[in-house]
Amino acid sequence: MTKFNGLNGEIDIKRAFILAAFTLTLAAAYYFISKDRTESAGSKELVVISETDAEDIDVSKREYSSWAYRALMDGFTFKKDIDYNLKIAILDSGIDGEHPDLAGRVKKEYNALDDGAGVKDEFGHGTAVAGVIAASHNDAGIKGMNPLADIYSVKVSNDKGVSEVASLVKGIEWCMKEKVDLMNISLGLSRNSEELERAVNQAIDAGIVIVAAAGNNYMTGTDYPAQYPKVISVNALTHDYAADEAYAGYGKIDAAAPGESILTTVPGGGYQVFSGTSMAAAYTTGMVSLIMSENKSSLRLMNGESRVDETFSLLKRKAIPLGDEKSYGMGFIKY
């Protein structure tokens, strides 16, 4: 989960990567010693995932189907008569489009930090998000939620994981010009920015669905843009469908998705485990893209904000309630 500095308008996503770097060594210990986990209500419809399943992440054995993918996609098959080729913009640190699991997925790039410059992901966060959303199903590596999507890589963070609100706004404006269908924003601002709010509202008025991470806020609040009314705000869940205070927001939450021990792509052709609401938002973006694809003909008849509202309604039909709406929103979106 990326993080803005509300005082100077900068986005600092180093915290997310520091947390991710320690995930493998700390996850098991935290699971047993944490006393303040918010337990979900549970449901017979949910796929039961054991702790062993959550930790079995060796991609050398096979194409890895994560516990998160299985929990979300149990029973789902891609339909031959459906066009899943949506335009998904990932506003982040850039994407390594040469990664074996992402080859051919990135259709357009834009550097909001330096117009005309190329896009390279030196930091790795954008590549990690892209892998969750769109990694190819190619008998190697990992499985993305929608491997048929066109990815638009929008670089708003520099190679140290820092950006400004202005670059995010420029990225959103570029997405509107490109008429993308869907945006993933794994960025967080603790205070409202009028400039950002105006750009987000313009995108929604243009009919673009926006999914944003709620923030790794130890369940103390929800970041912006996730907090805006028409943005789909996503919280992170552990493999037992509980909101974990280390990687969770609280308050304006619309949905909850897997965010614990997620294996995904990193620049240079490798893989790494991450945790947090950034991953949860990415899974939800992938799910939204599938739902929008299967309802493409009806959604295209709608204009602007009504398309966004209808997409939210379609999501709600697939939601499994988990408990407190301030932690879980409508619940777990599952096919």
Number of C-alpha atoms within 10 A of each C-alpha: 31 28 24 22 18 16 8 9 15 19 24 22 26 17 14 22 19 11 18 22 15 13 20 16 10 12 15 13 10 13 13 8 8 11 8 9 13 17 16 18 12 14 12 7 9 15 18 15 15 11 14 9 13 18 18 13 22 12 14 9 9 12 15 20 17 22 26 27 19 15 22 22 16 13 9 10 8 12 9 7 7 12 16 21 15 19 22 29 29 29 28 31 31 32 33 27 24 14 20 17 27 23 12 15 21 21 13 14 20 22 24 25 20 13 9 9 11 11 23 21 24 20 23 23 28 30 30 28 33 35 30 30 29 27 28 24 19 12 11 15 26 26 24 26 27 25 23 21 24 20 28 25 31 29 28 32 31 24 15 14 25 20 26 19 22 16 22 25 19 20 24 25 17 17 25 18 10 13 16 22 19 27 26 26 29 30 28 28 25 18 16 14 14 9 12 20 15 12 18 22 17 17 24 22 17 20 24 24 29 24 27 30 36 40 35 30 20 15 21 13 19 30 27 24 28 29 26 17 11 20 25 27 33 39 39 33 29 22 23 18 28 22 29 26 20 19 26 29 31 24 19 23 27 27 29 34 30 32 28 29 25 25 29 27 31 24 22 15 14 12 20 18 18 28 29 34 34 33 34 33 34 32 32 32 31 24 22 24 28 23 17 25 17 17 16 16 10 11 18 12 9 14 12 17 19 16 22 25 16 16 18 17 11 15 23 18 11 15 17 21 20 22 17 17 17 18 33 32 24 22 26 27 22 23 16
